[in-house]
Amino acid sequence: MVEENDVVMAEMTLEALQKDGTVMRAAMGEVFVVRDGLICERRAYVVPLTENDHR
């Protein structure tokens, strides 16, 4: 996570079992803007990964 002033950015990876039994892998980023101690804005980015992209 990275924080500067009222903005926090988190970077993560995801591995989730889908209904058909396959595994979905993705890289994700989320940006939060905080005002008066509350999240007032959120942006999320998801990039699907292939088997060779995932570490």
VENSUL-V817225 format. One record per residue. N is the residue number from 0. SS is DSSP state (a for helix, b for strand, c for the rest). NEAR is the number of other ideal C-beta (glycine too) atoms within 8 Angstrom. Layout:
n/ss/near
N/SS/NEAR
N/SS/NEAR
This chain:
n/ss/near
0/c/6
1/b/5
2/b/6
3/b/4
4/c/3
5/c/5
6/b/10
7/b/9
8/b/11
9/b/8
10/b/7
11/b/8
12/b/9
13/b/10
14/b/7
15/b/6
16/b/6
17/c/8
18/c/3
19/c/4
20/c/5
21/c/6
22/b/7
23/b/10
24/b/12
25/b/10
26/b/11
27/b/12
28/b/10
29/b/11
30/b/11
31/b/11
32/b/10
33/b/11
34/b/7
35/c/4
36/c/4
37/b/6
38/b/7
39/b/6
40/b/7
41/b/8
42/b/6
43/b/8
44/b/7
45/b/8
46/b/7
47/b/7
48/b/10
49/c/7
50/c/6
51/c/4
52/c/7
53/c/9
54/c/1
